[in-house]
Amino acid sequence: MNIVLVSIIIFAIAIIMTMTGRGGGNFYVLVLVAAGQVMHQAATSAQFILMLTAFAGMLIFQKNKTVDWKLALVIDPPTDIMAFVGGYFSSYASNVSLKLILAGLLVIAGFLMLIKIKERPIQTRKKLGYWHREFQGQSYVVNLWYTIPITALAGLAAGAVGISCGSFKVPLMVLLCGVPMRIAVGTSSAMVAATAIMGFIGHASQGHFDPKGAIPFAVIAVLGGLIGGKFALKTKPEKLKKVFAYTTLVASLFMILNALFSNG
């Protein structure tokens, strides 16, 4: 694939994904694989791009006070730890296996984005495992019994295939925890950055990182992330949910075909 075309696609992905608190690693991996990178290298490059792009978007969201840091610090560490584990042990899995795992995650993410989300607090009595949270005038309850295990498992898979879990974290926060969409998007950007860092370290420690194949695209993606963060403050993320769902499902089909009919 032509490098100019790859750059344009990555720039567009960075804008759109940052707007909804998603890393877009699934799409970055697809584009990089199509550009000729093998799966392990593409996954590592995607984590590097995610790390910098999510940080850029996070700066915009933090400036507008839509990042719930306490929420992120409670539910994200299990994801980050398992993302490192997934990235470190990814070399023990074949390229085809990683591609099929990624395709499965894309299908799940696509259907999650089709779920109609209602921004309302979960009504429950105060008891062990339920964290009642107040942030920016909003009230919600975090069900830690579901949230911690789900984010940990998602982090393991995400680290292995080079995605950030943003496709899972936003629906998780809103569906199970009652977090308002705008806060979920801002908070997800911070968690996406942390998860990408751990996944990248895990991959890079195995020698999968190629600076020449990642840094130029990362610079372009950072610019897209800054623009996407600003757009997010003016656009309702719900309007883009169906588009993301269908494009994610198409991406999963592409990855399945790539796994079945390619040698790398």
Buried (B, 14 or more C-beta within 10 A) or exposed (E): EEEEEBBEBBBBBBBBBBBBBBBBBBBBBBBBBBBEBBBBBBBBBBBBBBBBBBBBBBBBBBEEEBBBEEBBEBBBBBBBBBBBBBBBBBBEBEBBBBBBBBBBBBBBBBEBBBEEBEBEBBEEEEEEEBBEBEBEEBEBBBBBEBBBEBBBBBBBBBBBBBBBBBBBBBBBBBBBBBBBBBBBBBBBBBBBBBBBBBBBBBBBEBEBBBEEBBBBBBEBBBBBBBBBBBBBBEEEBEEBBEEBBEBBBEBBEBBBEBBEEEEB
